[in-house]
Amino acid sequence: MRLDWVQPEDLLPHELVQSVAEGRDTSAVAARWVAAGGALDVPAGGASDGGVSGRLRELARDLLAELDAMPRASAIDA
């Protein structure tokens, strides 16, 4: 199934939840997102109802890249 319609601002809250489950400390990323006006709640349908500014969308892309670059706890413990 292709999900190319999903926007970075929709993916970020899901990735934050998954990253925490993988043992990553996401507190700094989450704080930056909220300070910029982003929401941490994960919509039940997967995607938010409304759009966001281009600035917030770009921040979501940057934060997703930061989360992707973080080592998992299992990688740190190995």
All heavy atoms as a GROMACS GRO file, in nm:
protein
  567
    1MET      N    1   0.084  -0.117   0.000
    1MET     CA    2   0.000   0.000   0.000
    1MET      C    3   0.089   0.123   0.000
    1MET      O    4   0.181   0.134   0.080
    1MET     CB    5  -0.089  -0.002   0.125
    1MET     CG    6  -0.175   0.119   0.138
    1MET     SD    7  -0.313   0.096   0.249
    1MET     CE    8  -0.245   0.150   0.402
    2ARG      N    9   0.062   0.216  -0.088
    2ARG     CA   10   0.140   0.340  -0.096
    2ARG      C   11   0.080   0.445  -0.005
    2ARG      O   12  -0.041   0.462   0.000
    2ARG     CB   13   0.142   0.391  -0.238
    2ARG     CG   14   0.223   0.302  -0.330
    2ARG     CD   15   0.227   0.363  -0.465
    2ARG     NE   16   0.269   0.502  -0.454
    2ARG     CZ   17   0.365   0.555  -0.527
    2ARG    NH1   18   0.427   0.484  -0.615
    2ARG    NH2   19   0.397   0.681  -0.513
    3LEU      N   20   0.166   0.517   0.065
    3LEU     CA   21   0.121   0.624   0.154
    3LEU      C   22   0.186   0.757   0.115
    3LEU      O   23   0.222   0.835   0.201
    3LEU     CB   24   0.154   0.590   0.299
    3LEU     CG   25   0.082   0.470   0.357
    3LEU    CD1   26   0.128   0.445   0.500
    3LEU    CD2   27  -0.068   0.490   0.354
    4ASP      N   28   0.200   0.782  -0.012
    4ASP     CA   29   0.267   0.904  -0.055
    4ASP      C   30   0.187   1.031  -0.028
    4ASP      O   31   0.237   1.140  -0.041
    4ASP     CB   32   0.307   0.897  -0.203
    4ASP     CG   33   0.190   0.868  -0.294
    4ASP    OD1   34   0.081   0.834  -0.246
    4ASP    OD2   35   0.210   0.880  -0.416
    5TRP      N   36   0.063   1.017   0.013
    5TRP     CA   37  -0.020   1.132   0.045
    5TRP      C   38   0.000   1.183   0.186
    5TRP      O   39  -0.043   1.289   0.223
    5TRP     CB   40  -0.168   1.099   0.024
    5TRP     CG   41  -0.207   0.974   0.098
    5TRP    CD1   42  -0.206   0.847   0.048
    5TRP    CD2   43  -0.249   0.962   0.234
    5TRP    NE1   44  -0.246   0.757   0.146
    5TRP    CE2   45  -0.272   0.826   0.261
    5TRP    CE3   46  -0.268   1.053   0.337
    5TRP    CZ2   47  -0.314   0.779   0.384
    5TRP    CZ3   48  -0.310   1.006   0.460
    5TRP    CH2   49  -0.332   0.870   0.483
    6VAL      N   50   0.069   1.106   0.269
    6VAL     CA   51   0.089   1.144   0.408
    6VAL      C   52   0.194   1.254   0.416
    6VAL      O   53   0.300   1.245   0.353
    6VAL     CB   54   0.132   1.022   0.493
    6VAL    CG1   55   0.159   1.064   0.637
    6VAL    CG2   56   0.025   0.915   0.489
    7GLN      N   57   0.165   1.356   0.493
    7GLN     CA   58   0.255   1.470   0.507
    7GLN      C   59   0.348   1.452   0.627
    7GLN      O   60   0.314   1.383   0.724
    7GLN     CB   61   0.173   1.598   0.524
    7GLN     CG   62   0.083   1.628   0.406
    7GLN     CD   63   0.161   1.652   0.278
    7GLN    OE1   64   0.265   1.716   0.278
    7GLN    NE2   65   0.111   1.598   0.169
    8PRO      N   66   0.464   1.517   0.626
    8PRO     CA   67   0.560   1.504   0.736
    8PRO      C   68   0.500   1.539   0.873
    8PRO      O   69   0.529   1.475   0.972
    8PRO     CB   70   0.672   1.601   0.699
    8PRO     CG   71   0.662   1.617   0.552
    8PRO     CD   72   0.517   1.600   0.518
    9GLU      N   73   0.414   1.640   0.875
    9GLU     CA   74   0.354   1.680   1.003
    9GLU      C   75   0.259   1.574   1.057
    9GLU      O   76   0.231   1.569   1.176
    9GLU     CB   77   0.283   1.816   0.990
    9GLU     CG   78   0.164   1.816   0.897
    9GLU     CD   79   0.197   1.845   0.751
    9GLU    OE1   80   0.315   1.840   0.712
    9GLU    OE2   81   0.102   1.873   0.676
   10ASP      N   82   0.208   1.486   0.970
   10ASP     CA   83   0.125   1.374   1.013
   10ASP      C   84   0.212   1.257   1.060
   10ASP      O   85   0.175   1.184   1.151
   10ASP     CB   86   0.034   1.327   0.900
   10ASP     CG   87  -0.069   1.432   0.860
   10ASP    OD1   88  -0.108   1.512   0.947
   10ASP    OD2   89  -0.109   1.433   0.743
   11LEU      N   90   0.325   1.238   0.993
   11LEU     CA   91   0.414   1.128   1.028
   11LEU      C   92   0.488   1.150   1.159
   11LEU      O   93   0.516   1.055   1.232
   11LEU     CB   94   0.517   1.107   0.916
   11LEU     CG   95   0.465   1.053   0.785
   11LEU    CD1   96   0.576   1.052   0.681
   11LEU    CD2   97   0.408   0.914   0.803
   12LEU      N   98   0.522   1.275   1.188
   12LEU     CA   99   0.606   1.303   1.304
   12LEU      C  100   0.549   1.252   1.436
   12LEU      O  101   0.621   1.184   1.510
   12LEU     CB  102   0.639   1.452   1.313
   12LEU     CG  103   0.736   1.489   1.424
   12LEU    CD1  104   0.872   1.421   1.404
   12LEU    CD2  105   0.753   1.638   1.433
   13PRO      N  106   0.424   1.277   1.471
   13PRO     CA  107   0.373   1.223   1.598
   13PRO      C  108   0.380   1.070   1.604
   13PRO      O  109   0.413   1.012   1.707
   13PRO     CB  110   0.227   1.272   1.602
   13PRO     CG  111   0.225   1.393   1.518
   13PRO     CD  112   0.324   1.365   1.408
   14HIS      N  113   0.353   1.004   1.491
   14HIS     CA  114   0.363   0.857   1.487
   14HIS      C  115   0.508   0.812   1.510
   14HIS      O  116   0.534   0.716   1.582
   14HIS     CB  117   0.312   0.804   1.353
   14HIS     CG  118   0.167   0.825   1.330
   14HIS    ND1  119   0.070   0.745   1.387
   14HIS    CD2  120   0.101   0.920   1.259
   14HIS    CE1  121  -0.049   0.788   1.348
   14HIS    NE2  122  -0.034   0.894   1.273
   15GLU      N  123   0.601   0.882   1.446
   15GLU     CA  124   0.742   0.847   1.461
   15GLU      C  125   0.792   0.873   1.603
   15GLU      O  126   0.876   0.799   1.655
   15GLU     CB  127   0.827   0.924   1.360
   15GLU     CG  128   0.975   0.888   1.366
   15GLU     CD  129   1.005   0.742   1.339
   15GLU    OE1  130   0.932   0.677   1.263
   15GLU    OE2  131   1.103   0.691   1.396
   16LEU      N  132   0.741   0.978   1.666
   16LEU     CA  133   0.779   1.003   1.806
   16LEU      C  134   0.735   0.888   1.895
   16LEU      O  135   0.813   0.840   1.979
   16LEU     CB  136   0.719   1.135   1.854
   16LEU     CG  137   0.787   1.261   1.803
   16LEU    CD1  138   0.699   1.383   1.826
   16LEU    CD2  139   0.923   1.279   1.867
   17VAL      N  140   0.614   0.840   1.876
   17VAL     CA  141   0.564   0.726   1.955
   17VAL      C  142   0.651   0.604   1.930
   17VAL      O  143   0.692   0.535   2.024
   17VAL     CB  144   0.415   0.697   1.920
   17VAL    CG1  145   0.370   0.566   1.980
   17VAL    CG2  146   0.327   0.811   1.969
   18GLN      N  147   0.680   0.575   1.804
   18GLN     CA  148   0.761   0.458   1.770
   18GLN      C  149   0.903   0.471   1.825
   18GLN      O  150   0.961   0.374   1.875
   18GLN     CB  151   0.764   0.436   1.619
   18GLN     CG  152   0.842   0.312   1.578
   18GLN     CD  153   0.784   0.185   1.636
   18GLN    OE1  154   0.663   0.169   1.647
   18GLN    NE2  155   0.869   0.092   1.674
   19SER      N  156   0.960   0.589   1.815
   19SER     CA  157   1.097   0.610   1.864
   19SER      C  158   1.106   0.588   2.014
   19SER      O  159   1.203   0.529   2.063
   19SER     CB  160   1.145   0.751   1.828
   19SER     OG  161   1.161   0.762   1.688
   20VAL      N  162   1.008   0.634   2.088
   20VAL     CA  163   1.005   0.610   2.232
   20VAL      C  164   0.997   0.460   2.258
   20VAL      O  165   1.068   0.406   2.344
   20VAL     CB  166   0.888   0.685   2.300
   20VAL    CG1  167   0.867   0.637   2.443
   20VAL    CG2  168   0.913   0.834   2.297
   21ALA      N  169   0.914   0.389   2.181
   21ALA     CA  170   0.902   0.243   2.198
   21ALA      C  171   1.034   0.173   2.169
   21ALA      O  172   1.061   0.066   2.225
   21ALA     CB  173   0.792   0.190   2.105
   22GLU      N  174   1.118   0.232   2.085
   22GLU     CA  175   1.248   0.176   2.052
   22GLU      C  176   1.357   0.221   2.148
   22GLU      O  177   1.473   0.190   2.128
   22GLU     CB  178   1.285   0.211   1.909
   22GLU     CG  179   1.194   0.146   1.806
   22GLU     CD  180   1.220   0.191   1.664
   22GLU    OE1  181   1.302   0.284   1.643
   22GLU    OE2  182   1.158   0.135   1.574
   23GLY      N  183   1.320   0.297   2.249
   23GLY     CA  184   1.416   0.338   2.351
   23GLY      C  185   1.491   0.466   2.323
   23GLY      O  186   1.590   0.496   2.390
   24ARG      N  187   1.446   0.543   2.228
   24ARG     CA  188   1.514   0.670   2.198
   24ARG      C  189   1.459   0.780   2.287
   24ARG      O  190   1.340   0.782   2.319
   24ARG     CB  191   1.490   0.707   2.052
   24ARG     CG  192   1.548   0.609   1.955
   24ARG     CD  193   1.511   0.647   1.815
   24ARG     NE  194   1.560   0.548   1.719
   24ARG     CZ  195   1.519   0.541   1.594
   24ARG    NH1  196   1.429   0.624   1.550
   24ARG    NH2  197   1.566   0.449   1.515
   25ASP      N  198   1.545   0.874   2.323
   25ASP     CA  199   1.502   0.992   2.399
   25ASP      C  200   1.457   1.098   2.299
   25ASP      O  201   1.540   1.160   2.233
   25ASP     CB  202   1.615   1.045   2.486
   25ASP     CG  203   1.575   1.169   2.564
   25ASP    OD1  204   1.456   1.208   2.563
   25ASP    OD2  205   1.665   1.228   2.627
   26THR      N  206   1.328   1.116   2.288
   26THR     CA  207   1.272   1.210   2.191
   26THR      C  208   1.231   1.343   2.253
   26THR      O  209   1.169   1.425   2.186
   26THR     CB  210   1.149   1.147   2.123
   26THR    OG1  211   1.048   1.125   2.222
   26THR    CG2  212   1.184   1.016   2.054
   27SER      N  213   1.263   1.365   2.377
   27SER     CA  214   1.213   1.483   2.448
   27SER      C  215   1.254   1.615   2.380
   27SER      O  216   1.171   1.706   2.370
   27SER     CB  217   1.257   1.482   2.594
   27SER     OG  218   1.398   1.475   2.604
   28ALA      N  219   1.376   1.626   2.332
   28ALA     CA  220   1.421   1.750   2.269
   28ALA      C  221   1.348   1.772   2.136
   28ALA      O  222   1.306   1.885   2.105
   28ALA     CB  223   1.571   1.748   2.247
   29VAL      N  224   1.330   1.666   2.059
   29VAL     CA  225   1.260   1.677   1.931
   29VAL      C  226   1.114   1.715   1.955
   29VAL      O  227   1.061   1.805   1.890
   29VAL     CB  228   1.271   1.545   1.852
   29VAL    CG1  229   1.180   1.546   1.731
   29VAL    CG2  230   1.415   1.519   1.810
   30ALA      N  231   1.050   1.649   2.049
   30ALA     CA  232   0.910   1.678   2.080
   30ALA      C  233   0.895   1.822   2.130
   30ALA      O  234   0.800   1.892   2.091
   30ALA     CB  235   0.857   1.580   2.184
   31ALA      N  236   0.986   1.869   2.212
   31ALA     CA  237   0.980   2.005   2.264
   31ALA      C  238   0.993   2.107   2.151
   31ALA      O  239   0.920   2.208   2.149
   31ALA     CB  240   1.088   2.027   2.368
   32ARG      N  241   1.083   2.084   2.057
   32ARG     CA  242   1.098   2.175   1.943
   32ARG      C  243   0.972   2.179   1.858
   32ARG      O  244   0.929   2.285   1.812
   32ARG     CB  245   1.217   2.135   1.857
   32ARG     CG  246   1.350   2.168   1.922
   32ARG     CD  247   1.469   2.121   1.843
   32ARG     NE  248   1.468   2.166   1.706
   32ARG     CZ  249   1.536   2.105   1.608
   32ARG    NH1  250   1.606   1.996   1.633
   32ARG    NH2  251   1.531   2.151   1.485
   33TRP      N  252   0.910   2.063   1.839
   33TRP     CA  253   0.788   2.055   1.758
   33TRP      C  254   0.674   2.132   1.824
   33TRP      O  255   0.605   2.210   1.759
   33TRP     CB  256   0.753   1.908   1.737
   33TRP     CG  257   0.629   1.884   1.657
   33TRP    CD1  258   0.516   1.822   1.699
   33TRP    CD2  259   0.606   1.920   1.521
   33TRP    NE1  260   0.424   1.816   1.597
   33TRP    CE2  261   0.477   1.877   1.486
   33TRP    CE3  262   0.682   1.986   1.424
   33TRP    CZ2  263   0.422   1.897   1.360
   33TRP    CZ3  264   0.628   2.006   1.298
   33TRP    CH2  265   0.499   1.961   1.268
   34VAL      N  266   0.655   2.111   1.952
   34VAL     CA  267   0.548   2.179   2.025
   34VAL      C  268   0.574   2.330   2.031
   34VAL      O  269   0.482   2.410   2.011
   34VAL     CB  270   0.531   2.119   2.166
   34VAL    CG1  271   0.437   2.202   2.251
   34VAL    CG2  272   0.480   1.975   2.156
   35ALA      N  273   0.698   2.370   2.056
   35ALA     CA  274   0.732   2.512   2.063
   35ALA      C  275   0.704   2.583   1.931
   35ALA      O  276   0.669   2.702   1.929
   35ALA     CB  277   0.879   2.529   2.101
   36ALA      N  278   0.715   2.511   1.821
   36ALA     CA  279   0.689   2.570   1.689
   36ALA      C  280   0.541   2.571   1.653
   36ALA      O  281   0.502   2.626   1.551
   36ALA     CB  282   0.767   2.494   1.583
   37GLY      N  283   0.458   2.506   1.737
   37GLY     CA  284   0.315   2.505   1.712
   37GLY      C  285   0.260   2.371   1.665
   37GLY      O  286   0.143   2.361   1.630
   38GLY      N  287   0.344   2.268   1.662
   38GLY     CA  288   0.299   2.136   1.620
   38GLY      C  289   0.226   2.064   1.732
   38GLY      O  290   0.240   2.098   1.849
   39ALA      N  291   0.148   1.964   1.695
   39ALA     CA  292   0.072   1.884   1.792
   39ALA      C  293   0.136   1.747   1.808
   39ALA      O  294   0.186   1.690   1.711
   39ALA     CB  295  -0.072   1.869   1.745
   40LEU      N  296   0.132   1.695   1.929
   40LEU     CA  297   0.187   1.563   1.957
   40LEU      C  298   0.083   1.452   1.950
   40LEU      O  299   0.120   1.335   1.943
   40LEU     CB  300   0.254   1.561   2.095
   40LEU     CG  301   0.379   1.644   2.111
   40LEU    CD1  302   0.428   1.637   2.254
   40LEU    CD2  303   0.486   1.599   2.014
   41ASP      N  304  -0.045   1.488   1.952
   41ASP     CA  305  -0.148   1.384   1.950
   41ASP      C  306  -0.148   1.313   1.814
   41ASP      O  307  -0.128   1.374   1.711
   41ASP     CB  308  -0.286   1.442   1.981
   41ASP     CG  309  -0.329   1.549   1.883
   41ASP    OD1  310  -0.245   1.632   1.846
   41ASP    OD2  311  -0.446   1.549   1.843
   42VAL      N  312  -0.169   1.183   1.820
   42VAL     CA  313  -0.170   1.100   1.700
   42VAL      C  314  -0.316   1.079   1.659
   42VAL      O  315  -0.391   1.014   1.732
   42VAL     CB  316  -0.101   0.965   1.725
   42VAL    CG1  317  -0.106   0.878   1.603
   42VAL    CG2  318   0.043   0.986   1.771
   43PRO      N  319  -0.357   1.135   1.546
   43PRO     CA  320  -0.496   1.120   1.504
   43PRO      C  321  -0.531   0.972   1.482
   43PRO      O  322  -0.451   0.896   1.428
   43PRO     CB  323  -0.503   1.197   1.372
   43PRO     CG  324  -0.384   1.286   1.373
   43PRO     CD  325  -0.280   1.217   1.454
   44ALA      N  326  -0.651   0.935   1.523
   44ALA     CA  327  -0.693   0.795   1.511
   44ALA      C  328  -0.692   0.748   1.366
   44ALA      O  329  -0.661   0.633   1.338
   44ALA     CB  330  -0.833   0.778   1.571
   45GLY      N  331  -0.723   0.836   1.274
   45GLY     CA  332  -0.725   0.800   1.133
   45GLY      C  333  -0.588   0.802   1.069
   45GLY      O  334  -0.573   0.768   0.953
   46GLY      N  335  -0.487   0.844   1.143
   46GLY     CA  336  -0.352   0.847   1.090
   46GLY      C  337  -0.306   0.982   1.039
   46GLY      O  338  -0.190   1.015   1.046
   47ALA      N  339  -0.397   1.059   0.986
   47ALA     CA  340  -0.361   1.189   0.930
   47ALA      C  341  -0.448   1.298   0.992
   47ALA      O  342  -0.562   1.274   1.028
   47ALA     CB  343  -0.379   1.189   0.779
   48SER      N  344  -0.392   1.419   1.002
   48SER     CA  345  -0.467   1.530   1.058
   48SER      C  346  -0.569   1.583   0.957
   48SER      O  347  -0.558   1.558   0.837
   48SER     CB  348  -0.371   1.642   1.099
   48SER     OG  349  -0.297   1.686   0.987
   49ASP      N  350  -0.665   1.657   1.008
   49ASP     CA  351  -0.770   1.712   0.922
   49ASP      C  352  -0.723   1.836   0.846
   49ASP      O  353  -0.762   1.857   0.733
   49ASP     CB  354  -0.893   1.748   1.005
   49ASP     CG  355  -0.964   1.626   1.059
   49ASP    OD1  356  -0.956   1.520   0.994
   49ASP    OD2  357  -1.028   1.637   1.164
   50GLY      N  358  -0.640   1.917   0.910
   50GLY     CA  359  -0.602   2.043   0.850
   50GLY      C  360  -0.456   2.046   0.807
   50GLY      O  361  -0.376   1.961   0.843
   51GLY      N  362  -0.424   2.146   0.727
   51GLY     CA  363  -0.287   2.164   0.682
   51GLY      C  364  -0.209   2.253   0.778
   51GLY      O  365  -0.265   2.309   0.873
   52VAL      N  366  -0.081   2.262   0.756
   52VAL     CA  367   0.005   2.347   0.837
   52VAL      C  368   0.084   2.439   0.744
   52VAL      O  369   0.087   2.419   0.622
   52VAL     CB  370   0.102   2.264   0.925
   52VAL    CG1  371   0.026   2.178   1.023
   52VAL    CG2  372   0.196   2.181   0.841
   53SER      N  373   0.153   2.534   0.803
   53SER     CA  374   0.236   2.625   0.724
   53SER      C  375   0.354   2.549   0.663
   53SER      O  376   0.394   2.443   0.711
   53SER     CB  377   0.287   2.738   0.812
   53SER     OG  378   0.381   2.688   0.906
   54GLY      N  379   0.408   2.607   0.559
   54GLY     CA  380   0.527   2.549   0.498
   54GLY      C  381   0.644   2.541   0.595
   54GLY      O  382   0.723   2.447   0.591
   55ARG      N  383   0.654   2.639   0.684
   55ARG     CA  384   0.761   2.641   0.783
   55ARG      C  385   0.749   2.522   0.878
   55ARG      O  386   0.847   2.455   0.908
   55ARG     CB  387   0.755   2.773   0.862
   55ARG     CG  388   0.858   2.786   0.974
   55ARG     CD  389   0.831   2.910   1.058
   55ARG     NE  390   0.702   2.910   1.123
   55ARG     CZ  391   0.672   2.844   1.234
   55ARG    NH1  392   0.763   2.771   1.293
   55ARG    NH2  393   0.552   2.850   1.286
   56LEU      N  394   0.628   2.495   0.922
   56LEU     CA  395   0.606   2.383   1.014
   56LEU      C  396   0.626   2.250   0.943
   56LEU      O  397   0.681   2.156   1.000
   56LEU     CB  398   0.467   2.393   1.076
   56LEU     CG  399   0.443   2.314   1.204
   56LEU    CD1  400   0.543   2.351   1.313
   56LEU    CD2  401   0.302   2.335   1.254
   57ARG      N  402   0.586   2.242   0.817
   57ARG     CA  403   0.606   2.119   0.739
   57ARG      C  404   0.756   2.092   0.722
   57ARG      O  405   0.802   1.979   0.733
   57ARG     CB  406   0.538   2.130   0.603
   57ARG     CG  407   0.556   2.003   0.520
   57ARG     CD  408   0.463   1.999   0.402
   57ARG     NE  409   0.329   1.978   0.454
   57ARG     CZ  410   0.220   2.036   0.405
   57ARG    NH1  411   0.229   2.118   0.302
   57ARG    NH2  412   0.102   2.013   0.458
   58GLU      N  413   0.833   2.196   0.694
   58GLU     CA  414   0.978   2.180   0.679
   58GLU      C  415   1.042   2.137   0.810
   58GLU      O  416   1.132   2.053   0.812
   58GLU     CB  417   1.040   2.310   0.627
   58GLU     CG  418   1.187   2.296   0.592
   58GLU     CD  419   1.213   2.196   0.481
   58GLU    OE1  420   1.130   2.183   0.389
   58GLU    OE2  421   1.317   2.128   0.486
   59LEU      N  422   0.997   2.194   0.921
   59LEU     CA  423   1.048   2.153   1.051
   59LEU      C  424   1.017   2.006   1.076
   59LEU      O  425   1.102   1.931   1.125
   59LEU     CB  426   0.989   2.239   1.163
   59LEU     CG  427   1.031   2.199   1.305
   59LEU    CD1  428   1.183   2.208   1.324
   59LEU    CD2  429   0.958   2.284   1.408
   60ALA      N  430   0.898   1.962   1.041
   60ALA     CA  431   0.862   1.822   1.058
   60ALA      C  432   0.956   1.732   0.978
   60ALA      O  433   1.002   1.629   1.028
   60ALA     CB  434   0.717   1.797   1.015
   61ARG      N  435   0.989   1.772   0.856
   61ARG     CA  436   1.086   1.695   0.775
   61ARG      C  437   1.221   1.687   0.846
   61ARG      O  438   1.283   1.580   0.852
   61ARG     CB  439   1.104   1.760   0.638
   61ARG     CG  440   0.995   1.734   0.542
   61ARG     CD  441   1.032   1.786   0.402
   61ARG     NE  442   0.916   1.778   0.316
   61ARG     CZ  443   0.846   1.883   0.274
   61ARG    NH1  444   0.882   2.005   0.308
   61ARG    NH2  445   0.742   1.865   0.198
   62ASP      N  446   1.268   1.801   0.897
   62ASP     CA  447   1.397   1.805   0.966
   62ASP      C  448   1.396   1.716   1.090
   62ASP      O  449   1.492   1.643   1.116
   62ASP     CB  450   1.434   1.948   1.005
   62ASP     CG  451   1.461   2.037   0.885
   62ASP    OD1  452   1.481   1.984   0.772
   62ASP    OD2  453   1.461   2.161   0.902
   63LEU      N  454   1.287   1.724   1.166
   63LEU     CA  455   1.279   1.645   1.289
   63LEU      C  456   1.267   1.495   1.260
   63LEU      O  457   1.323   1.413   1.333
   63LEU     CB  458   1.163   1.693   1.376
   63LEU     CG  459   1.178   1.836   1.429
   63LEU    CD1  460   1.053   1.878   1.506
   63LEU    CD2  461   1.302   1.851   1.516
   64LEU      N  462   1.198   1.459   1.153
   64LEU     CA  463   1.192   1.319   1.112
   64LEU      C  464   1.332   1.267   1.078
   64LEU      O  465   1.369   1.156   1.114
   64LEU     CB  466   1.098   1.300   0.993
   64LEU     CG  467   0.950   1.303   1.024
   64LEU    CD1  468   0.869   1.319   0.896
   64LEU    CD2  469   0.908   1.178   1.099
   65ALA      N  470   1.411   1.350   1.011
   65ALA     CA  471   1.549   1.312   0.978
   65ALA      C  472   1.633   1.296   1.104
   65ALA      O  473   1.714   1.203   1.114
   65ALA     CB  474   1.611   1.415   0.884
   66GLU      N  475   1.613   1.385   1.201
   66GLU     CA  476   1.685   1.373   1.328
   66GLU      C  477   1.649   1.243   1.400
   66GLU      O  478   1.736   1.172   1.452
   66GLU     CB  479   1.653   1.491   1.421
   66GLU     CG  480   1.728   1.616   1.388
   66GLU     CD  481   1.703   1.725   1.490
   66GLU    OE1  482   1.695   1.694   1.612
   66GLU    OE2  483   1.691   1.841   1.448
   67LEU      N  484   1.521   1.212   1.404
   67LEU     CA  485   1.477   1.088   1.470
   67LEU      C  486   1.534   0.967   1.398
   67LEU      O  487   1.577   0.870   1.461
   67LEU     CB  488   1.324   1.081   1.474
   67LEU     CG  489   1.257   1.179   1.569
   67LEU    CD1  490   1.106   1.178   1.547
   67LEU    CD2  491   1.289   1.147   1.714
   68ASP      N  492   1.536   0.971   1.266
   68ASP     CA  493   1.589   0.860   1.188
   68ASP      C  494   1.738   0.838   1.216
   68ASP      O  495   1.785   0.725   1.213
   68ASP     CB  496   1.564   0.885   1.040
   68ASP     CG  497   1.598   0.766   0.955
   68ASP    OD1  498   1.557   0.653   0.990
   68ASP    OD2  499   1.666   0.783   0.852
   69ALA      N  500   1.809   0.946   1.243
   69ALA     CA  501   1.953   0.937   1.267
   69ALA      C  502   1.987   0.892   1.409
   69ALA      O  503   2.101   0.852   1.435
   69ALA     CB  504   2.018   1.072   1.239
   70MET      N  505   1.891   0.897   1.500
   70MET     CA  506   1.917   0.857   1.638
   70MET      C  507   1.936   0.706   1.647
   70MET      O  508   1.859   0.630   1.588
   70MET     CB  509   1.800   0.894   1.729
   70MET     CG  510   1.787   1.036   1.762
   70MET     SD  511   1.645   1.057   1.874
   70MET     CE  512   1.646   1.232   1.892
   71PRO      N  513   2.037   0.663   1.722
   71PRO     CA  514   2.052   0.518   1.741
   71PRO      C  515   1.941   0.462   1.830
   71PRO      O  516   1.890   0.531   1.918
   71PRO     CB  517   2.188   0.505   1.810
   71PRO     CG  518   2.210   0.638   1.876
   71PRO     CD  519   2.137   0.740   1.792
   72ARG      N  520   1.902   0.340   1.802
   72ARG     CA  521   1.806   0.272   1.888
   72ARG      C  522   1.876   0.226   2.013
   72ARG      O  523   1.996   0.202   2.014
   72ARG     CB  524   1.746   0.151   1.816
   72ARG     CG  525   1.666   0.188   1.696
   72ARG     CD  526   1.611   0.065   1.630
   72ARG     NE  527   1.553   0.103   1.502
   72ARG     CZ  528   1.519   0.019   1.410
   72ARG    NH1  529   1.538  -0.109   1.429
   72ARG    NH2  530   1.469   0.061   1.297
   73ALA      N  531   1.801   0.210   2.120
   73ALA     CA  532   1.858   0.165   2.246
   73ALA      C  533   1.928   0.032   2.229
   73ALA      O  534   2.036   0.010   2.285
   73ALA     CB  535   1.752   0.156   2.354
   74SER      N  536   1.873  -0.059   2.150
   74SER     CA  537   1.935  -0.189   2.131
   74SER      C  538   2.069  -0.176   2.059
   74SER      O  539   2.162  -0.252   2.084
   74SER     CB  540   1.842  -0.282   2.051
   74SER     OG  541   1.812  -0.224   1.926
   75ALA      N  542   2.081  -0.077   1.970
   75ALA     CA  543   2.208  -0.053   1.901
   75ALA      C  544   2.312   0.004   1.997
   75ALA      O  545   2.431  -0.022   1.986
   75ALA     CB  546   2.188   0.039   1.782
   76ILE      N  547   2.266   0.084   2.092
   76ILE     CA  548   2.355   0.144   2.191
   76ILE      C  549   2.404   0.035   2.288
   76ILE      O  550   2.521   0.031   2.323
   76ILE     CB  551   2.284   0.256   2.271
   76ILE    CG1  552   2.250   0.371   2.176
   76ILE    CG2  553   2.369   0.305   2.385
   76ILE    CD1  554   2.157   0.475   2.238
   77ASP      N  555   2.315  -0.055   2.328
   77ASP     CA  556   2.348  -0.159   2.425
   77ASP      C  557   2.436  -0.268   2.367
   77ASP      O  558   2.504  -0.340   2.439
   77ASP     CB  559   2.220  -0.224   2.482
   77ASP     CG  560   2.135  -0.122   2.558
   77ASP    OD1  561   2.192  -0.022   2.604
   77ASP    OD2  562   2.015  -0.144   2.569
   78ALA      N  563   2.435  -0.284   2.235
   78ALA     CA  564   2.510  -0.394   2.170
   78ALA      C  565   2.658  -0.372   2.172
   78ALA      O  566   2.713  -0.275   2.195
   78ALA     CB  567   2.460  -0.409   2.026
   0.00000   0.00000   0.00000
